[in-house]
Amino acid sequence: MPQAIARYEQALRIRPEYVEAHYSLGIVLDQAGKTQEAIEHFEQALKLRPDFAPARNALARLQASQ
Protein backbone atom coordinates (compact mmCIF):
# COMPACT_ATOMS: atom_id res chain seq x y z
CA MET A 1 0.00 0.00 0.00
CA PRO A 2 2.76 2.54 0.71
CA GLN A 3 3.94 2.17 -2.89
CA ALA A 4 0.44 2.88 -4.24
CA ILE A 5 0.15 5.95 -2.01
CA ALA A 6 3.53 7.21 -3.23
CA ARG A 7 2.59 6.72 -6.88
CA TYR A 8 -0.73 8.54 -6.58
CA GLU A 9 0.97 11.37 -4.69
CA GLN A 10 3.58 11.58 -7.45
CA ALA A 11 0.84 11.71 -10.09
CA LEU A 12 -0.83 14.55 -8.20
CA ARG A 13 2.41 16.50 -7.93
CA ILE A 14 2.65 16.31 -11.73
CA ARG A 15 -1.05 16.94 -12.37
CA PRO A 16 -2.90 18.28 -9.30
CA GLU A 17 -6.22 18.43 -11.18
CA TYR A 18 -6.22 14.66 -11.88
CA VAL A 19 -9.62 13.79 -10.40
CA GLU A 20 -9.26 10.02 -10.69
CA ALA A 21 -5.91 10.11 -8.86
CA HIS A 22 -7.48 12.03 -5.96
CA TYR A 23 -10.26 9.45 -5.82
CA SER A 24 -7.91 6.46 -6.05
CA LEU A 25 -5.57 7.92 -3.45
CA GLY A 26 -8.58 8.41 -1.18
CA ILE A 27 -9.49 4.74 -1.58
CA VAL A 28 -5.96 3.58 -0.75
CA LEU A 29 -5.68 5.96 2.21
CA ASP A 30 -8.99 4.70 3.56
CA GLN A 31 -7.76 1.12 3.27
CA ALA A 32 -4.62 2.16 5.16
CA GLY A 33 -6.75 3.56 7.99
CA LYS A 34 -6.02 7.20 7.12
CA THR A 35 -9.64 8.27 7.02
CA GLN A 36 -9.19 12.03 7.35
CA GLU A 37 -6.64 12.13 4.53
CA ALA A 38 -8.97 10.00 2.40
CA ILE A 39 -11.82 12.43 3.02
CA GLU A 40 -9.63 15.34 1.94
CA HIS A 41 -8.85 13.67 -1.38
CA PHE A 42 -12.48 12.77 -2.04
CA GLU A 43 -13.41 16.39 -1.31
CA GLN A 44 -10.70 17.63 -3.67
CA ALA A 45 -11.96 15.31 -6.41
CA LEU A 46 -15.44 16.77 -5.94
CA LYS A 47 -14.15 20.34 -6.05
CA LEU A 48 -12.58 19.55 -9.40
CA ARG A 49 -15.55 17.56 -10.72
CA PRO A 50 -18.72 17.98 -8.63
CA ASP A 51 -20.59 15.28 -10.56
CA PHE A 52 -17.97 12.55 -9.93
CA ALA A 53 -20.25 9.98 -8.32
CA PRO A 54 -17.58 7.52 -7.09
CA ALA A 55 -15.96 10.22 -4.93
CA ARG A 56 -19.35 11.47 -3.73
CA ASN A 57 -20.35 7.95 -2.68
CA ALA A 58 -17.03 7.22 -0.98
CA LEU A 59 -17.14 10.54 0.88
CA ALA A 60 -20.69 9.91 2.06
CA ARG A 61 -19.74 6.43 3.26
CA LEU A 62 -16.79 7.74 5.29
CA GLN A 63 -18.73 10.66 6.73
CA ALA A 64 -21.55 8.34 7.80
CA SER A 65 -19.09 6.08 9.59
CA GLN A 66 -17.58 8.90 11.66
DAKAHU-V608699 format. One record per residue. N is the residue number from 0. RES is the residue in three letters. SS is DSSP state (@ for helix, = for strand, . for the rest). PHI is phi as a letter, one per 30 degrees, with the letter a starting at -180 (none if undefined). PSI is psi in degrees with one decimal (none if undefined). Layout:
((N/RES/SS/PHI/PSI) (N/RES/SS/PHI/PSI))
//
This chain:
((0/MET/./none/-39.4) (1/PRO/@/e/-34.0) (2/GLN/@/d/-40.4) (3/ALA/@/d/-44.0) (4/ILE/@/e/-46.5) (5/ALA/@/d/-39.0) (6/ARG/@/d/-41.6) (7/TYR/@/d/-39.4) (8/GLU/@/d/-39.4) (9/GLN/@/d/-44.2) (10/ALA/@/e/-39.6) (11/LEU/@/d/-26.7) (12/ARG/@/d/-36.5) (13/ILE/@/d/-42.0) (14/ARG/./b/84.2) (15/PRO/./d/-18.4) (16/GLU/./c/12.0) (17/TYR/./d/93.7) (18/VAL/@/e/-47.7) (19/GLU/@/d/-32.6) (20/ALA/@/d/-38.2) (21/HIS/@/d/-45.6) (22/TYR/@/d/-49.5) (23/SER/@/d/-38.4) (24/LEU/@/d/-39.6) (25/GLY/@/e/-41.7) (26/ILE/@/d/-48.3) (27/VAL/@/d/-41.6) (28/LEU/@/d/-40.5) (29/ASP/@/d/-43.8) (30/GLN/@/d/-28.5) (31/ALA/./d/1.7) (32/GLY/./i/12.8) (33/LYS/./c/68.5) (34/THR/@/d/-46.2) (35/GLN/@/d/-41.7) (36/GLU/@/d/-38.7) (37/ALA/@/d/-45.6) (38/ILE/@/e/-43.0) (39/GLU/@/d/-38.5) (40/HIS/@/d/-35.2) (41/PHE/@/d/-41.5) (42/GLU/@/d/-40.4) (43/GLN/@/d/-40.7) (44/ALA/@/e/-40.2) (45/LEU/@/d/-28.8) (46/LYS/@/d/-38.6) (47/LEU/@/d/-36.1) (48/ARG/./b/89.1) (49/PRO/./e/-22.5) (50/ASP/./c/13.6) (51/PHE/./d/92.0) (52/ALA/@/e/-40.9) (53/PRO/@/e/-41.8) (54/ALA/@/d/-39.0) (55/ARG/@/d/-43.6) (56/ASN/@/d/-43.0) (57/ALA/@/d/-42.1) (58/LEU/@/d/-45.1) (59/ALA/@/d/-40.3) (60/ARG/@/d/-44.5) (61/LEU/@/d/-41.3) (62/GLN/@/d/-35.9) (63/ALA/@/d/-28.2) (64/SER/@/d/-6.8) (65/GLN/./d/none))
//
